[in-house]
Amino acid sequence: MTRKPLAIVAFGGNALIDDDAHCSINDQYQMVCNSVGYLVDLIEQGWSLVLTHGNGPQVGFILRRSELAAPEVAPVPVDYAVGDTQGAIGYMFQKAMVNELQRRKLQRPVVTLVTQTRVSRQDPAFATPNKPIGAFMDKASAEQCAAELGWHIMEDSGRGWRRCVASPQPQEIIELESIRSLLDSGALVIACGGGGIPVERDGDGNLRGVEAVIDKDVASALLASELHADMLIIPTGVEKVAINFGRPDEQWLDSLTPADARALSEQGQFGEGSMKPKVDALLKFLQGNPDGSGLITKASTLMRAMDRHTGTWIGNNLMEKHHD
């Protein structure tokens, strides 16, 4: 049987929230419904899919509810909050995709898999936690939490103080073979939500949770590499990647070789908290998969990008694959 081409599609957690006034569960589900049609378009074109997703805002909501409920119930550890969001966001995508497949009279199983990602306690990120999570606080409240709960805290962009945790590099997708088996069975798989639940192995080889968060784009790149995917797609808020962004000489990019993308990234052309992690994740994927392709574009322009009419492509053989 001919193998279907495999795409890993990495949605951001912020992609589910239109604005601060539309962040309820129902609002997020509507955003998912608005997106899954583009994924099913890919399926109709013969692609096999693994969908990954971010969860930054959603983990923040869970931790905030946990803080407010502290007098009544025990707090939720970060790793469990990541697990909670994998189930809830996976359920949104799973339900919406099943409904869209049914509407188009397509028969494909859709599976959400709770996924653990192994990290190393020796990762230097643990020495300097810098990933803000949870609610904003005044400095006095943050310092009290740090003293009483052992939190690391940081001032976040002039908006207040927050708890911060480490963001270590992913080392291993624990459920990799399960994901592979599901793909081989013909399923569409939703996995590695929030970069995966961070876990480590103790001296006996047993898994235990870690209070950390993993970058979902980096984890998606690892997953794409391990699965030998043909493409890693990162939907974002713009159709293309730009250099000199916001300046008179701003230039939108159609395609880049990995070498050119790496040089531009090292020059600081891509925003540290926005485009740079996405470009760097694609480069990480392409290191182990030199025949693969990376794509950054809006979800709504995905099919036009697949026809090379928009989007920014990164890869080694793009001219050979290009068609007008």
C-alpha positions as CSV (number, residue, x, y, z in Angstrom):
1,M,0.0,0.0,0.0
2,T,1.4,3.4,-0.9
3,R,2.2,5.6,2.1
4,K,0.2,8.8,2.3
5,P,2.3,11.9,2.8
6,L,2.4,13.0,6.4
7,A,2.0,16.5,7.7
8,I,2.4,17.7,11.3
9,V,0.2,20.8,11.9
10,A,1.1,22.8,15.0
11,F,-1.6,25.2,16.1
12,G,-0.9,27.8,18.8
13,G,-3.0,28.0,21.9
14,N,-3.6,31.7,21.2
15,A,-5.1,30.7,17.8
16,L,-8.2,29.5,19.8
17,I,-8.8,32.9,21.4
18,D,-10.0,35.8,19.2
19,D,-9.6,38.5,21.8
20,D,-10.0,39.0,25.6
21,A,-13.8,39.3,25.2
22,H,-14.0,36.0,23.5
23,C,-12.1,33.4,25.6
24,S,-14.9,31.2,26.9
25,I,-15.0,27.5,26.2
26,N,-17.7,28.1,23.6
27,D,-15.8,30.9,22.0
28,Q,-12.7,28.7,21.8
29,Y,-14.7,25.8,20.3
30,Q,-16.1,28.2,17.6
31,M,-12.5,29.1,16.7
32,V,-11.7,25.4,16.4
33,C,-14.7,24.9,14.1
34,N,-13.5,27.8,12.0
35,S,-10.1,26.1,11.5
36,V,-10.8,22.4,11.0
37,G,-12.2,22.9,7.5
38,Y,-8.7,23.8,6.3
39,L,-7.3,20.6,7.9
40,V,-10.0,18.4,6.2
41,D,-9.1,20.1,2.9
42,L,-5.6,18.6,3.4
43,I,-7.1,15.2,4.2
44,E,-9.2,15.4,1.0
45,Q,-5.9,16.0,-0.9
46,G,-4.5,12.7,0.4
47,W,-2.5,13.8,3.4
48,S,-2.2,12.0,6.7
49,L,-2.2,14.3,9.7
50,V,-1.0,14.7,13.2
51,L,-2.3,17.8,14.9
52,T,-0.4,19.4,17.7
53,H,-1.5,22.5,19.7
54,G,-0.3,25.1,22.2
55,N,-2.1,25.6,25.5
56,G,-0.5,28.7,27.1
57,P,-3.7,30.7,27.8
58,Q,-5.6,27.6,28.7
59,V,-3.1,26.5,31.3
60,G,-3.2,30.0,32.6
61,F,-7.0,29.8,33.0
62,I,-6.7,26.5,34.9
63,L,-4.0,27.8,37.2
64,R,-6.0,30.9,37.9
65,R,-9.1,28.9,38.8
66,S,-6.9,26.8,41.0
67,E,-5.6,29.9,42.8
68,L,-9.1,31.3,43.3
69,A,-10.3,27.9,44.7
70,A,-7.2,27.4,47.0
71,P,-9.3,27.8,50.2
72,E,-11.5,24.9,49.0
73,V,-9.5,22.4,47.0
74,A,-5.8,21.5,46.6
75,P,-3.9,23.3,43.8
76,V,-3.4,21.8,40.4
77,P,0.3,21.1,39.6
78,V,1.5,22.4,36.2
79,D,2.0,19.0,34.6
80,Y,-1.6,18.0,35.5
81,A,-2.8,21.4,34.1
82,V,-1.1,20.5,30.8
83,G,-2.8,17.1,30.9
84,D,-6.1,18.8,31.5
85,T,-5.7,21.0,28.5
86,Q,-4.6,18.1,26.2
87,G,-8.0,16.5,27.0
88,A,-10.1,19.6,26.7
89,I,-8.5,21.1,23.6
90,G,-8.1,17.7,22.0
91,Y,-11.8,17.1,22.6
92,M,-12.6,20.4,20.8
93,F,-10.6,19.5,17.7
94,Q,-11.7,15.9,17.8
95,K,-15.4,16.7,17.9
96,A,-15.1,19.5,15.3
97,M,-13.1,17.3,12.9
98,V,-15.5,14.3,13.2
99,N,-18.4,16.6,12.4
100,E,-16.6,18.2,9.4
101,L,-15.5,14.8,8.1
102,Q,-19.1,13.5,8.4
103,R,-20.4,16.6,6.6
104,R,-18.1,15.8,3.7
105,K,-19.0,12.1,3.9
106,L,-15.5,11.1,4.7
107,Q,-14.8,8.1,7.0
108,R,-11.6,8.6,9.1
109,P,-11.1,7.9,12.9
110,V,-9.9,10.8,14.9
111,V,-8.0,10.1,18.1
112,T,-6.7,12.5,20.9
113,L,-3.8,11.0,22.7
114,V,-2.6,12.2,26.1
115,T,1.2,12.6,25.4
116,Q,4.1,12.8,27.7
117,T,7.4,14.4,26.7
118,R,10.6,13.5,28.5
119,V,12.9,16.3,29.5
120,S,16.3,16.3,31.3
121,R,16.7,17.7,34.8
122,Q,20.2,18.7,33.7
123,D,18.7,21.1,31.1
124,P,20.1,24.6,31.9
125,A,16.6,25.9,31.6
126,F,15.9,24.6,35.2
127,A,18.6,26.9,36.5
128,T,17.0,30.0,35.1
129,P,13.2,29.6,34.9
130,N,11.8,32.3,32.5
131,K,8.5,31.1,31.2
132,P,5.7,33.1,32.8
133,I,2.5,31.2,33.6
134,G,-0.7,31.9,35.5
135,A,-2.2,35.2,36.7
136,F,-0.7,38.6,37.1
137,M,0.0,39.8,40.6
138,D,1.4,42.8,42.4
139,K,5.0,42.5,43.6
140,A,4.0,41.9,47.3
141,S,1.6,39.1,46.4
142,A,4.2,37.5,44.1
143,E,6.9,37.6,46.7
144,Q,4.5,36.1,49.3
145,C,3.8,33.2,46.9
146,A,7.5,32.8,46.3
147,A,8.2,32.6,50.0
148,E,5.2,30.3,50.9
149,L,5.1,28.1,47.8
150,G,8.7,28.1,46.6
151,W,7.7,29.7,43.3
152,H,10.1,31.5,41.0
153,I,8.6,34.9,40.0
154,M,9.3,37.5,37.4
155,E,8.0,40.8,36.2
156,D,6.3,40.4,32.9
157,S,6.4,43.1,30.3
158,G,5.4,45.9,32.7
159,R,2.0,44.3,33.3
160,G,2.7,42.8,36.7
161,W,4.4,39.9,38.4
162,R,3.8,36.2,37.6
163,R,5.0,32.8,38.5
164,C,7.6,31.5,36.1
165,V,8.8,27.9,35.3
166,A,11.5,26.3,33.2
167,S,11.0,25.6,29.6
168,P,13.4,22.7,28.9
169,Q,14.2,21.1,25.5
170,P,12.1,18.0,24.7
171,Q,14.2,14.8,24.6
172,E,11.7,12.1,23.8
173,I,8.0,11.7,22.9
174,I,7.0,8.9,25.2
175,E,4.0,7.8,23.2
176,L,5.8,8.0,19.8
177,E,5.1,4.4,18.9
178,S,1.5,4.7,19.8
179,I,1.2,7.7,17.5
180,R,2.9,5.8,14.7
181,S,0.6,2.8,15.2
182,L,-2.5,5.1,15.1
183,L,-1.3,6.7,11.8
184,D,-0.6,3.3,10.3
185,S,-4.2,2.3,11.1
186,G,-5.5,5.4,9.2
187,A,-6.4,7.6,12.1
188,L,-6.0,11.3,12.3
189,V,-4.1,11.9,15.5
190,I,-4.2,14.9,18.0
191,A,-1.1,14.6,20.2
192,C,1.7,16.5,22.0
193,G,-0.7,19.2,23.2
194,G,1.2,22.0,24.9
195,G,4.4,20.4,23.8
196,G,3.5,17.3,25.8
197,I,3.2,16.8,29.6
198,P,6.8,17.3,30.9
199,V,8.1,14.2,32.6
200,E,11.5,12.9,33.7
201,R,12.8,9.4,34.5
202,D,13.9,8.7,38.0
203,G,16.9,6.5,38.9
204,D,14.7,3.4,38.5
205,G,13.5,4.5,35.0
206,N,10.0,5.4,36.3
207,L,8.3,8.5,34.9
208,R,7.4,11.4,37.1
209,G,5.9,14.8,36.3
210,V,7.9,18.0,36.2
211,E,6.6,21.5,36.9
212,A,7.7,23.0,33.6
213,V,6.3,23.8,30.2
214,I,7.6,22.7,26.8
215,D,7.6,24.8,23.6
216,K,5.0,23.2,21.4
217,D,6.8,24.2,18.1
218,V,10.0,22.5,19.3
219,A,8.2,19.4,20.5
220,S,6.3,19.3,17.1
221,A,9.6,19.5,15.3
222,L,10.9,16.6,17.3
223,L,7.7,14.6,16.7
224,A,7.9,15.4,12.9
225,S,11.5,14.3,12.8
226,E,10.9,11.0,14.6
227,L,7.9,10.2,12.4
228,H,9.9,11.2,9.2
229,A,7.1,13.6,8.3
230,D,7.0,15.2,4.8
231,M,6.0,18.5,6.1
232,L,5.8,20.6,9.3
233,I,3.1,23.3,9.1
234,I,2.9,26.1,11.7
235,P,-0.3,28.2,11.3
236,T,0.1,31.7,12.7
237,G,-1.5,35.2,12.5
238,V,0.1,36.3,9.2
239,E,0.3,34.8,5.7
240,K,4.1,35.0,5.4
241,V,7.2,35.7,7.4
242,A,8.8,39.1,7.0
243,I,12.2,40.6,7.5
244,N,12.6,44.3,8.6
245,F,9.1,43.8,10.0
246,G,7.2,47.0,10.6
247,R,9.8,49.2,8.8
248,P,9.6,51.0,5.4
249,D,11.9,48.3,3.9
250,E,9.7,45.4,5.2
251,Q,9.9,42.4,2.9
252,W,7.6,39.4,2.9
253,L,9.3,36.1,2.1
254,D,8.0,33.4,-0.2
255,S,10.7,30.8,0.4
256,L,14.1,30.3,2.1
257,T,16.7,27.7,2.2
258,P,17.5,26.4,5.7
259,A,20.9,28.2,5.5
260,D,19.3,31.5,4.6
261,A,16.6,31.1,7.3
262,R,19.3,30.3,9.9
263,A,21.3,33.3,9.0
264,L,18.3,35.6,9.2
265,S,17.4,34.2,12.5
266,E,20.9,34.7,13.9
267,Q,20.7,38.3,12.6
268,G,17.7,38.9,14.9
269,Q,15.3,39.3,11.9
270,F,12.5,37.3,13.6
271,G,10.9,38.3,16.9
272,E,12.1,36.4,20.0
273,G,8.6,35.7,21.3
274,S,6.8,35.4,18.0
275,M,8.3,34.3,14.7
276,K,11.8,33.2,15.8
277,P,10.7,30.1,17.7
278,K,8.6,29.0,14.7
279,V,11.4,29.4,12.2
280,D,13.9,27.7,14.5
281,A,11.5,24.8,15.0
282,L,11.3,24.3,11.3
283,L,15.1,24.4,11.0
284,K,15.3,21.8,13.8
285,F,12.9,19.5,11.8
286,L,14.8,20.0,8.6
287,Q,18.1,19.1,10.2
288,G,17.0,15.5,10.5
289,N,14.7,15.5,7.5
290,P,16.6,17.3,4.7
291,D,14.0,16.2,2.1
292,G,11.1,17.7,4.2
293,S,9.4,21.1,3.9
294,G,8.4,23.7,6.5
295,L,5.5,26.1,6.0
296,I,4.4,29.1,8.0
297,T,1.1,30.8,7.0
298,K,-2.4,31.6,8.3
299,A,-4.8,28.6,8.7
300,S,-7.3,30.4,6.4
301,T,-4.7,30.6,3.6
302,L,-3.3,27.0,4.0
303,M,-4.7,25.6,0.7
304,R,-3.5,28.6,-1.3
305,A,-0.1,28.1,0.4
306,M,-0.1,24.5,-0.6
307,D,-0.4,25.7,-4.2
308,R,2.5,28.0,-3.5
309,H,0.4,31.2,-3.9
310,T,1.2,32.4,-0.4
311,G,2.9,31.4,2.8
312,T,6.7,31.2,3.6
313,W,8.3,27.9,2.7
314,I,11.6,26.7,4.2
315,G,13.4,23.7,2.6
316,N,16.2,22.4,0.5
317,N,14.4,21.4,-2.7
318,L,11.6,24.0,-3.0
319,M,12.3,24.9,-6.6
320,E,11.8,21.3,-7.6
321,K,8.5,21.2,-5.8
322,H,7.3,24.6,-6.9
323,H,4.4,24.9,-9.3
324,D,2.3,27.9,-10.3
